[in-house]
Amino acid sequence: MGFSTLGLQANLLSTLDALGYEDPTPIQQAAIPQVLAGHDVMAGAQTGTGKTAAFALPLIQRITAQKEANSDIRVLVLTPTRELAQQVHQSFVRYSEGLNLNTVAAYGGASINPQLAALSEGCDVLVATPGRLLELVIKELIDLNNLTTLVLDEADRMLDMGFITDITRILKRLPEGIQTLFFSATFNDDVFALSKTMLNQPKLIEVAQRNATATQIEQRFYEVDSQRKAALTAFLIGANNWHQVLIFTRTKQAVDDLAKELKKDGISTAPIHGDKSQGARDRGLEDFKTGKVRVLVATDVAARGLDIDQLQYVINFELPYNAEDYIHRIGRTGRAGNAGLAVSLVSHKEKYLLADIEKLTSAHFLLQWQEGFEPNPDAQETSNNAKRKSSKKNLRAQALGLKTNNKAKKGRPRRR
């Protein structure tokens, strides 16, 4: 089945042909006709399967067909991170090549002035993070009265990162009866409950088992003591001659510490996390993409929004506290049908996190030992079965209108 069977116009088909797109992926086959028809959609598919094109292509067609002399914002795409906002923006620009369509990206951590300058030249599609969008709306710097479509890209991550309050405030400022689209690689019951408050008779699209990992990604799990993780990481990269390796840690401090250790071992490394300026993050990503540095170490700020077709290796230096993040982390490799390898380093005290991942993915993973890095059976690492408390449960309860007895402090969304 080709793209021509999905109802896309000739100009978009020519663009896709020039980009080398031959056949639509399952999510594109299922979603494009529904979005073109104006339905609300809730779509889930594995990472790297073309979700952005599944909503961008039909929306571009609808905008250009209905475009008037004025250039009001017609489509609003909300993303949880700056990196994902940049990626989605670039996709809209690429797919609308040669068409009279203006797309603007707006996100925090960067000067607002260039974004305002771009908006002043006209904007049909606005891709934004919740915080920056709310700033633009409250200051009356943009007009959303003629909005026709709202897209929540990675809706589950919005809840995880504490953006539900911002989203609620944004929704109150949007026109009634607009088309609403939820797209994500992972959906849980809470997100389904949230969709009932925002979507009108949505078309549910799931092209694979919910929360499944891509089949072309090989997953390996090494049991290793915490203090030997850095040495094992350097060994795996060096002994296997791996290049372009993306490594995930849980904290900003761990990113900086690991980057320093790898540099001591002669491995060129760039660190990125929420405390880095946008310019530093952009330079780190660009150096990684172009091969100037061999390794990129990041917090989950890069789990969604980093798109490198040929990325082969992902290492989970630490397992994530949220099992869903594991799917998004390893989904940075094995994209566009390519093979990939995801390696996870698991200490004794992280085994409960591995159990969460197995439960989410309905899989069982075999822990193996790397010769020379076998775990010490006498090590005094204790398993933290009482998980670190987070505000995720409270945030989701607020979004769904449920009560919670957890009296954790209310805070601002984490900076990513």
N, C-alpha and C positions, 0 to 999 in steps of 0.2 A: 504494500500500500504506500503510495507516494503522498507528498504534501498536497498535491493538486486535488485529491479526493476529499480534503477536509474543509473546502470552501474558501480557501485563501485566494486572494486576487493575484493577477499575473505579475504585478510589480514586486510583491513579496516573494512569489515563487522564484523570480529572477534573482532576487537578493540571496535567497537560500541556496540557489544553485551556485552562485558565485562564491558563497562561503563554504561550499563543499558538503552541504546537507543533502543527503540522498533520501533516506526513509525516516519518517517520524518515529520517535520512541513511543512505547505504550502510553505513557502519561500524556504525550502530545496528541496521540490519536484520540484519546478519550476526552481530554479537556478542551482542545481548541474548538470543536463544534459547539460545546456547551457555553463557552465564554462568548463566542460569536452570536449565539442565540440570546444572550443577555441574562442567562440564568445565574443565580448565586451558585458558587461551587466550593466544595471542600475537597481538596485533592492531596493525596499523600503518595509519595514514590521515593525510592531510594535516591541517595545523593548521586550526582553525576549523571542523571538520566534526562536532563533537559527540562526541568520544571520551569525555569525562567522563560524559555521560549514558549512553553505551553500557555502562559498568560500574556506574554509580551506581544507575540505575533497577532493574535486575534484582537487585542486592544488597539494596536497600531492601525489595523485595518478599520476598526470601527471609528477611531478618531479621525483618520484621514477622510473617510467617507462622509462624516458629519461636520467637518471643520468649517467654521465660519470665518469672516474677516477678522474678528477679534480673536485673541489667543488666550482664552481663559484656561485655567487648570481643569482638565477633564478627568485625568487619572491620577490617583494618589497611591503610591506604593510605600508602605511602612516596613522598615527592616530593623532588626535589633542592633546591628553593629554598623560602624562606618564602612568597614571593608565590604560588607554585603551590599550596602547602598551604592558603593562605587561599582561593584560588579554588575548589579542590576542596571544601573545607569548606562554603563558601557554596552550592555546587551541591547537596550532600547536604541541607543545611538547606532549600533552596528546593524540592527534589523531594519531601521528606518532610513538607511542610506538612500539619498536621492529623493526623499519625500519631504514635504513641507511640514515637519514636525519637530518641535523643540522639547528636549528633555533636560531637566535640571536636577542635580543632586544637592541635597542640603543635610548637613550633619554637624554635630558638635566636635570640639577639639580642633577646629580650624576657624579661620577668620570668617565672619559672616558677610563681610563686604563683597568679596568676589561672588558669593552666592546670590546676594541681592542684585548685583550687576547683571548676572545671568537671568534672574527672574524678570528684571526690568525690560529685557529684550523679548519677552514672551515665553510662556511655558504651557505646554500641553500636558506633559507628564512630569510630575514631581515625585522623585524618589527621596525619602527622608527617614531619619531616625526620629523617634517620638519626641525627645527633648527639644531638638532644634525646630521641629515642626510646630510644637506648642509655642515656642518663643516667637516664631513668625506670625502665628495666628493671634496670639494675645496682643502683640504690638501692631496688629492690623497691617502687616507688611505683605500679606497675600490675601486673595479672595477665593474662597472655596465654594461659593454659592452655586456655581455651575458645574460642580463635580458630578460625574456620572458613575465612576467606579472606584472602589476602595479595595486595595490588595494588601493583605497581611502576609508577608513572606516570612516563613519560620514563625508561625503563630505561637507554637509551644515555647519558643525561646523568649518571646515577649513576656510570658508569664514568669519564666525562670528568672529573668533579669529584673523583675519588679516594675515593668512598664505599664501594668494594668491601670494604675491611677491616671497616668498621662493619656493612655488610650481612651479611657472613659471621658476625660475632659475634651479630647479631640472629637469623639463621636458626637458630643452635644453640639458641636459647631458645624457639623456636616449636614447637607440636605437630607430630607427623608426619602426613602424609596430608591436609594442608589444600589447599584449592583455591588455585591461584596464577595470577595474571593479569599479563601484560606488555602495557602500552599505550604507544605512542609514535608520533611523526610520522616518525621516521627509525629504520631498523634497518640494522645492518651485520653482516658475517659474525661478528664477535666477539660481538655480542649474541646471535646465533643459537646460537653455541657455549655461551655462558653459560646460555641457556635450557635446554639439555640437562641441566645439573646441577641445575636447580631445578624444572622443569615435568615433569609426568607425562602423556605422550601428548597434548600440547597441540593444540588446534585452531588452525591458522595462518590468520589472516585478513588479507589485504592487498587493500584495495578500490581501490587505484590503483598505478601504477608505483612501485616502492620509491624513496624519497627524492625524489619529484617535488614540484614547487612547485604551488600552487593556480593553476588556469588563469585565474581572474578577477583575478589580480594582474599589473599591467603592471610590467615590470622595465626600468629604464634604468641605464646605466653611463656615467659621465662620467670621462674621463681628465683629471687635474688635478694640478699640483705640490702636494706635501704642505703647503707653507707658505701655499698659497692656498685650502685646503679650507674654512677657517672663513669666509672672505669669500664663497666660492661658496655655502656653506650659507645664509648670511644673505640672499644675493641670491635664491636659489631660493625661499625662504620668503616674502620680501617682494614680489618681482616677481610671484609667482603667487598672492599673498594666501592662502597655506596656513595653516590653523589646525589645532590638535591634531596636531602632528608629533612622532613618536617617533624619536629619533636614538640610534644605537648607536656606542659606541667600545670599544676593547679594554681600556683601563686606567682606573682611578679618577682618576688625575691628568689624563688626557685629558678625562674627564667634567667635572671642575671647570674646567679651562682653557677648554673650549668654551662652557660655560655662562656664564662671565664675558665672553667675546667676544660672544656673542649678546646679552647684557644691554646691553653697550656700544652695540650696534646698535639698541637699543630693542625687542628681542624678549623678552617675558616668558618666563623659562625656569626649570625646576626640575631639579636634578641628583639622581640616586639611584645609589648603589653600596654595596658591602659595608661600607665604613667609616662609613656613615650609620647612626644609631640607627634602630630599627624605627619609632619614632614619626615621625622625620623622613621616612623612606621612605613611610610611610602617608600623611602629609600631602602629600608631593610627588605621589603617585599620585592622591590625591583632588582636589587642585587641578587636575591635568591632566585628569582625567575630567570635572570640572565646568566646565572652560573658564577657570578663574582664571589659569592660565598657558597660553601658546600652545604651548610646546615642552617635552618631557621628554627629558633626555639621560641615558643609562643605559649601564652595562656589561651583559653578558649575563645579569645577575641578573634582568632584566625580559623576557628573550627567551621564557621559558616561565612563564606564570602571570599575564600581563597580558591581560585579556580585555575589550576595548571594541568592541562590535559595529560602531560607526560610524567607527572609526579608519580614515582614508583614506591617511595618508602615513607611510612609514617611510624613514629615511635611514641608510644605512651610512656613517658618517663614515670609518670604517676597516673594511676587510674582516676577518672573523674568522679566527683561525688554524685553527680546526676548520671544515671546509666544512659539516658538518651544522648548525652554528649559523646559517649563512646562511638555511637553510630555516626555522628557528624564528624568526629575527629578522623576516623578511619576512612570516611567517605571522601576525604581530600585526595586519596589515591584511588586507582581503579576507575577513573572517570572516562566517560565516552566509550565504554566497552573495553578499555585497556586493562591489563593485568596490574595488580598492585600487591604490596606486602605491608601488613600492619603488625608491628611488634609491640607487645606490652610487657613492661617490667613490673612484676608483682611481688611486693614484700609480704611477709607473714601478716602484718597488721592491715593489709589491703585486701585480704581474701574475701571479706564480706562485700567489698565493692565488686569483685569479680562475680560473686554469687548474684548480685543485683543485675549485672550485665547478662549473665546466663538466663536469669528469669525473664528479662525484657525480651531477649532475642530468641528464647526457646531453644537454646543451644547449650552444649556442654563442651568446655574447652580443657584440653589436657595441659597441665603445667609441666614444662620441661626444664632441665638444668643445662647450663652452658659449662663445658669443661673448664675448670679453673676458676669458676665463679659460683660454685655450688653453695647453697645457703648453709649457714652454720646452725646445726641443730641445737646448739647451746645458747644461741643468741636470745637476748631478753626482750625481743619485740613482742608486744602484747597486741592482740587483735582488738581493735576498737569497735566492738559490736554495737555500742551505743553511738549511732552515727552523729556526726557533727550537726547540730541543729542549724537549720537555715530558715529563711523566711519564705521559701517557695510554697510551703503548704498554706501559710497565711495569705499570701498573695493570690493563690488560686482560689482559696475560700472567699476572699473579697470579690474576686471576679465573678464567682458563681453565686454570690449572695448567700453563702453559707456561714454559719457561726464557727468560731474556733476558740478553744480554751487556752491556746498558746499565747502567752503575754509577752512575746519577744518584742523588742523595741522596733518601732516603725522607723524606717530609714529611707534615704533617697536611693534610687536605683544605682547599683554598682556601676562604676565607670569602667567601660571595657575598651 
